[in-house]
Amino acid sequence: MDFSESDEQRMLRDAVAELARQYGHSYFIKQARSNLRATELWTELGDAGFLGVAIGQEYGGGGMGISEMNIVAEELAASGCPNLLLAVLAVCAPVIEKFGNPEQRQEWLPTLASGKAKMSIGITEPNAGSNSHRISTIARRAGAEYRVNGTKHYISGMDEAEYVLTLVRTPSAEGRTDGDLSLLAIECASSGISLSPIPLDIVSTERQFTVFFEDVEVPVDHLIGVEGSGLRHLFHGLNAERMVSAAVATGIGRYALGKAARYASDRVVWDVPIGSHQGVAHPLAEAYAQVELARLMNQKASWLYDHGHESGEASNIAKHAAASSCLTALERAIQVHGGNGLAAEYGLADLWGIARMYGIAPVSQEMVLNYIARHSLHLPKPY
């Protein structure tokens, strides 16, 4: 086993960190509070080739893997710029690269790799919750087109994306082993699509939407993979999404602990830095250990994924550990700062909403535990 990063990976980490520092948390918060996007940062990441590190070289990407995508996501978050759409990219690009036809790969992957286009992901529905098998958005075949009707809920970045990779029900595929769920790449500007923003108490440059589809016409050649096998195709990307989400979460943990350690070293009360007291030092050290354990599990998950091995268990555990350790690190960093932990200028409390979100999305902690209980411990199915 070799736990050291390659020279190429270290160079990538240093380059992304340097770029992200030029923007920093102040840029991220200013854009988010002004209801603006992190467009400049995204553009630079694309121009530098960082967005496409896990996309094949024949499509303008770096030809690397999710391990390297994790590096990009983590270093951005560690610099105070957590980006939720990187996890969406980690779903869409691998699914299209693996299951899309040559024309689809050539149409979408180069622009995703360069950052010149974005793709959202449409799975969640108001009445289905975590049960993707129960989605009701339906796509009926009509000649050379599908007509899509239904509603998707909590869809990220629909106001920025050109396409939304959408899980739909296709009645013509009834009887297939995967059920009748299929994946369509739907143009966001299509007639019949309307958006309703979901107000959230999360400070972020990405927005969430309820998306309504009313007789939206989608060309049949926008079907990704095999009709009726959409859920199976999708899970190839969802494991990657868990890993990149874990990378963002651990990056937030590193950011918070870095600020806490500096503050505890500089803040002097009763003639000594507060960090010299075990009551301050030990909670931070414990949080650091938890973040590092989550990072280690995520390294394992991404290695398995990149080498073509089963990564479902590892990616779920990594996401669970990262979500918990991220929130612990942030809350302890806030506590160490005392009242300053809630002051805007210290840049900690404004990340609490994102940190807390990772206990819910892209998969809840409870659903992760269900997966581990069922697939790792072989316990009876809970549902």
RAPEJO-V138111 format. One record per pair of residues at least 12 apart in sequence whose ideal C-beta (glycine too) atoms are under 7 Angstrom apart, sorted by the first residue. I is the first residue (numbers start at 1). GAP is how many residues later the second one is. D is the distance in whole Angstrom. If there is no record, write none. Layout:
{{I/GAP/D} {I/GAP/D}}
//
This chain:
{{9/59/6} {9/62/6} {12/56/6} {12/59/5} {13/58/5} {13/62/6} {16/34/6} {16/55/7} {16/56/5} {16/59/4} {16/60/7} {17/58/5} {17/62/6} {19/25/6} {19/29/7} {20/55/6} {20/56/5} {20/59/4} {20/61/6} {21/58/5} {23/18/5} {23/58/6} {24/55/6} {24/56/6} {25/55/3} {25/56/7} {25/322/5} {28/52/6} {28/53/4} {28/177/7} {29/174/7} {29/318/7} {29/321/6} {31/174/5} {32/171/5} {32/172/6} {32/173/5} {33/170/7} {36/169/7} {37/123/6} {37/168/5} {38/43/7} {38/45/7} {38/167/4} {41/40/6} {42/73/6} {43/72/6} {45/70/6} {46/68/5} {46/69/2} {46/70/7} {49/13/6} {50/22/5} {51/38/7} {51/62/6} {51/64/5} {52/60/7} {52/61/3} {52/62/7} {53/15/4} {53/16/6} {53/19/6} {54/12/6} {54/14/6} {54/15/4} {54/39/7} {55/38/5} {55/42/7} {55/54/6} {55/57/7} {55/58/4} {56/41/6} {59/46/6} {59/50/4} {59/51/5} {59/54/6} {60/50/4} {60/53/4} {60/54/6} {61/52/4} {65/237/7} {65/241/4} {66/24/7} {66/174/5} {66/177/6} {66/236/5} {66/239/5} {66/240/6} {67/235/4} {67/236/6} {67/239/6} {69/21/6} {69/175/6} {70/173/6} {70/174/6} {70/177/4} {70/228/6} {70/232/5} {72/14/7} {73/13/5} {73/171/5} {73/174/4} {73/175/5} {73/178/7} {74/173/4} {74/174/7} {74/176/6} {74/177/4} {75/176/7} {76/175/7} {77/171/5} {77/174/3} {77/175/5} {77/178/6} {78/173/4} {78/176/4} {78/177/5} {80/175/5} {80/267/6} {82/166/5} {82/169/7} {82/170/6} {82/272/6} {84/72/6} {84/120/6} {84/122/5} {85/33/6} {85/71/6} {85/72/5} {85/121/6} {86/158/6} {86/162/7} {87/154/5} {87/157/4} {87/158/5} {87/161/7} {87/275/6} {88/32/6} {88/33/5} {88/68/6} {88/69/6} {89/23/6} {90/147/7} {90/150/4} {90/151/5} {90/154/4} {91/30/5} {91/146/4} {91/147/6} {91/149/6} {91/150/5} {92/20/7} {92/27/4} {92/29/6} {92/73/5} {92/145/7} {93/16/6} {93/19/5} {94/142/6} {94/143/5} {94/146/5} {95/70/7} {95/129/6} {95/138/6} {95/139/6} {95/141/6} {95/142/4} {96/12/6} {96/13/6} {96/128/6} {97/12/6} {98/138/6} {99/125/6} {99/126/4} {99/134/5} {100/124/5} {104/120/7} {117/45/5} {118/39/6} {118/42/5} {118/43/4} {118/44/6} {119/42/6} {119/43/7} {119/44/5} {119/45/7} {119/46/6} {120/35/6} {120/36/6} {120/37/5} {120/38/5} {120/41/4} {120/44/4} {121/43/7} {121/44/5} {122/30/4} {122/33/5} {122/42/5} {122/43/7} {122/44/4} {122/45/7} {122/89/6} {123/44/5} {124/28/6} {124/29/5} {124/30/5} {125/12/6} {125/26/6} {125/27/6} {125/28/6} {126/25/6} {126/27/5} {130/234/6} {130/237/5} {132/35/7} {132/99/6} {133/46/6} {135/32/6} {135/34/6} {136/14/6} {136/33/7} {137/13/3} {137/14/7} {137/15/6} {137/31/5} {137/32/7} {137/76/6} {138/12/6} {138/30/6} {138/31/5} {138/33/7} {139/29/4} {139/30/7} {139/31/5} {139/43/7} {139/45/6} {139/79/7} {140/31/6} {141/31/5} {144/75/7} {144/76/5} {145/72/5} {145/73/6} {145/74/6} {145/75/6} {146/38/6} {146/72/5} {146/74/6} {147/68/5} {147/69/7} {147/70/6} {148/20/6} {148/36/7} {148/38/7} {148/65/5} {148/68/4} {148/70/6} {149/64/6} {149/65/6} {149/66/6} {150/63/5} {151/59/7} {151/60/7} {151/61/6} {152/59/4} {153/57/5} {154/44/7} {154/54/5} {155/53/7} {155/54/5} {155/56/5} {156/50/5} {156/52/6} {157/49/5} {158/30/6} {158/37/6} {158/51/5} {158/53/6} {159/36/7} {159/48/6} {161/27/5} {162/25/7} {162/26/6} {163/22/5} {163/23/6} {163/24/6} {163/25/6} {164/22/5} {164/24/6} {165/18/6} {165/20/6} {165/59/7} {166/18/5} {166/20/5} {167/14/6} {167/16/6} {167/63/6} {167/67/6} {168/14/6} {168/16/6} {169/12/6} {170/12/4} {170/57/5} {170/58/6} {172/55/7} {173/54/5} {173/55/3} {176/52/4} {176/53/7} {178/50/6} {178/51/5} {178/53/5} {178/54/5} {179/52/7} {180/48/5} {181/49/4} {181/50/5} {182/41/6} {182/45/5} {182/46/6} {182/48/4} {183/41/4} {183/42/6} {183/47/4} {183/50/6} {183/51/6} {184/34/5} {184/38/6} {184/39/6} {185/37/5} {185/39/6} {186/30/6} {186/32/5} {186/36/7} {190/26/5} {190/27/7} {192/21/6} {192/22/5} {192/23/5} {192/24/4} {193/18/7} {193/20/6} {193/23/6} {194/18/5} {195/14/5} {195/16/6} {196/13/6} {196/14/4} {197/12/6} {198/12/6} {201/152/6} {202/151/3} {202/152/6} {202/155/6} {203/147/5} {203/150/6} {204/150/6} {239/66/6} {239/72/5} {239/73/6} {239/76/4} {240/65/6} {241/121/5} {242/73/4} {242/74/6} {242/76/7} {242/77/4} {242/120/7} {242/121/7} {243/55/6} {243/58/5} {243/59/5} {243/62/7} {243/72/5} {243/75/6} {245/74/6} {245/113/6} {245/117/6} {246/48/6} {246/52/5} {246/72/4} {246/73/5} {246/76/4} {247/51/6} {249/73/4} {249/74/6} {249/77/4} {249/109/5} {250/41/5} {250/44/5} {250/45/5} {250/48/7} {250/72/5} {250/75/7} {250/76/7} {252/74/5} {252/78/6} {252/99/6} {252/102/7} {252/103/6} {253/38/4} {253/72/5} {253/73/5} {253/76/4} {254/37/6} {256/73/5} {256/74/4} {256/77/4} {256/92/6} {257/27/6} {257/30/6} {257/31/6} {257/34/7} {257/72/5} {257/76/6} {259/74/6} {259/89/7} {260/24/6} {260/72/7} {260/73/4} {260/76/5} {261/23/6} {263/73/6} {263/74/6} {264/16/5} {264/20/7} {264/72/6} {280/56/6} {283/49/5} {284/48/6} {284/52/7} {287/38/7} {287/41/5} {287/42/4} {287/45/5} {290/35/4} {290/38/6} {291/34/5} {291/38/6} {293/28/6} {294/24/6} {294/27/4} {294/28/4} {294/31/5} {297/17/7} {297/20/5} {297/21/4} {297/24/5} {298/20/4} {298/24/7} {300/14/5} {301/13/4} {301/14/4} {301/17/5} {312/63/7} {313/59/7} {313/62/6} {313/63/6} {316/52/5} {316/55/5} {316/56/6} {317/55/7} {319/44/7} {319/49/6} {320/45/6} {320/48/4} {322/36/7} {323/35/4} {323/36/5} {323/42/6} {326/29/5} {326/32/6} {327/28/5} {327/29/6} {327/32/7} {330/18/7} {330/21/6} {330/22/6} {330/25/5} {333/15/6} {334/14/5} {334/15/6} {370/12/5}}
//
